[in-house]
Amino acid sequence: MLHIDLIILGKLKETFWQEAEAEYLKRLKPWAKIIIHELREESFSDKDNIETIKQKEAEKIINTLEKIKDAHIIVLDEHGKNFSSKQFAGQFTELEQFHHLTFIIGGPLGLDESILKLANLKLSMCSITFTHQMARVFLWEQIYRAMMINAGRNYHY
């Protein structure tokens, strides 16, 4: 069975995002064991050094990564590779061979360079920027869609 860890800065706050995530996690349950690691975002203001904030968040991510064995790391990054849903399904077939995938979604400031360097794959959901809450739910939907496409199921039109 595929193992998927999601390391994310911040929580799902609104009920509608929580319900959407719960639906996709329910759909994915037969195919993957999923663990979500919600890390506290660093608070910041306009006066704070953005790189310092990102480094503090990177330390939290690295501490979490150290607890995950044999993870193939995929970071969501605006400069990452962009796939269509069918292309992502093909990529996902290759990713599944690793048996343990760890997706990382940063906070509002993005990810520190140290985390980006750890990535086996940098993935862009699209050129439009989404909140981390939206990206989280959209990621689950795209993983589910990829699995359905690869299984020949009637989900992708």
C-alpha positions in Angstrom: 0.0 0.0 0.0 1.2 3.5 -0.8 2.1 5.7 2.1 1.6 9.5 1.8 2.7 12.0 4.3 1.7 15.6 4.0 3.8 18.2 5.8 2.0 21.5 5.8 2.4 24.8 7.6 -1.0 25.8 9.0 -4.3 24.2 9.6 -7.6 23.9 7.8 -9.6 26.6 9.6 -12.9 26.7 7.7 -15.4 23.9 8.0 -15.9 23.7 4.2 -12.2 23.0 3.6 -12.2 20.4 6.4 -15.2 18.7 4.9 -13.7 18.7 1.4 -10.4 17.2 2.7 -12.3 14.6 4.7 -14.2 13.5 1.5 -11.0 13.1 -0.5 -9.2 11.3 2.4 -12.2 8.9 2.6 -11.9 8.3 -1.2 -8.2 7.7 -1.0 -8.3 5.4 2.0 -8.5 2.1 0.0 -5.3 3.0 -1.9 -3.1 4.9 0.5 -2.2 5.3 4.1 -2.2 9.0 4.7 -0.6 11.0 7.6 -1.0 14.7 7.9 1.6 16.7 9.8 0.3 20.2 10.5 3.0 22.5 11.7 2.5 25.9 13.3 3.2 28.8 11.0 5.5 31.5 12.2 3.8 34.8 12.8 5.3 37.7 11.1 4.8 41.4 10.2 6.0 43.6 7.5 9.0 44.5 9.7 10.2 40.9 10.0 12.9 39.4 7.8 11.1 37.0 5.5 14.1 34.7 5.1 14.4 34.4 8.8 10.8 33.4 9.1 11.2 30.8 6.3 14.3 29.4 8.0 12.4 28.9 11.2 9.6 27.1 9.3 12.2 25.0 7.5 13.6 23.8 10.8 10.1 22.5 11.8 9.8 20.8 8.4 13.2 19.2 8.7 12.5 18.0 12.2 9.3 16.3 10.9 11.1 14.8 7.9 13.7 13.2 10.2 10.8 11.1 11.6 9.7 9.9 8.2 11.7 7.0 6.8 12.5 6.5 3.1 10.3 9.4 1.9 10.4 10.6 -1.7 9.9 14.3 -1.2 7.6 16.4 -3.4 7.3 20.1 -2.7 4.6 22.4 -4.0 6.3 25.4 -5.4 5.2 28.1 -7.8 8.3 27.5 -9.9 7.8 23.7 -10.0 6.8 21.5 -12.8 3.3 22.0 -14.0 1.3 19.0 -15.3 -2.1 18.5 -16.8 -4.3 16.0 -14.9 -3.5 13.2 -17.4 0.3 14.1 -17.3 0.2 14.1 -13.5 -1.5 10.7 -13.5 1.4 9.4 -15.6 3.9 11.0 -13.2 2.0 9.6 -10.3 2.4 6.1 -11.7 6.2 6.7 -11.5 6.0 8.2 -8.0 4.0 5.2 -6.7 7.0 3.0 -7.2 8.7 4.7 -4.3 5.9 3.4 -2.0 6.3 6.4 0.4 5.7 9.9 -0.8 6.0 13.1 1.3 4.4 16.2 0.0 5.3 19.6 1.5 3.2 22.7 1.4 4.7 25.9 2.8 3.0 28.8 4.4 2.2 32.2 3.0 5.8 33.1 2.5 6.7 30.0 0.6 9.4 27.5 1.4 13.0 28.1 2.4 15.7 27.2 -0.2 16.9 24.4 2.2 13.6 22.6 1.8 13.5 23.2 -2.0 16.9 21.6 -2.3 15.6 18.4 -0.6 12.9 17.9 -3.1 12.9 15.0 -5.5 10.2 16.8 -7.4 9.0 20.4 -7.4 5.3 20.5 -8.3 3.3 23.5 -9.3 -0.5 23.2 -9.1 -0.8 26.0 -11.6 0.5 29.5 -12.2 -2.2 31.0 -10.1 -1.4 31.3 -6.4 -3.7 29.5 -4.0 -3.9 29.7 -0.2 -2.2 26.7 1.5 -5.7 25.5 2.5 -6.9 25.5 -1.1 -3.7 23.9 -2.3 -4.0 21.1 0.3 -7.5 20.2 -0.9 -6.6 20.5 -4.6 -3.6 18.3 -4.0 -5.8 15.5 -2.6 -8.3 15.9 -5.4 -5.5 15.6 -8.0 -4.0 12.6 -6.3 -7.4 11.0 -6.3 -8.0 11.9 -9.9 -4.6 10.5 -10.9 -5.4 7.2 -9.2 -8.8 7.0 -10.9 -7.3 7.8 -14.3 -4.6 5.2 -13.8 -7.2 2.6 -12.7 -9.3 3.3 -15.8 -12.2 4.5 -13.6 -14.8 6.9 -14.9 -13.8 10.0 -12.9 -11.8 12.1 -15.4 -13.7 13.6 -18.2 
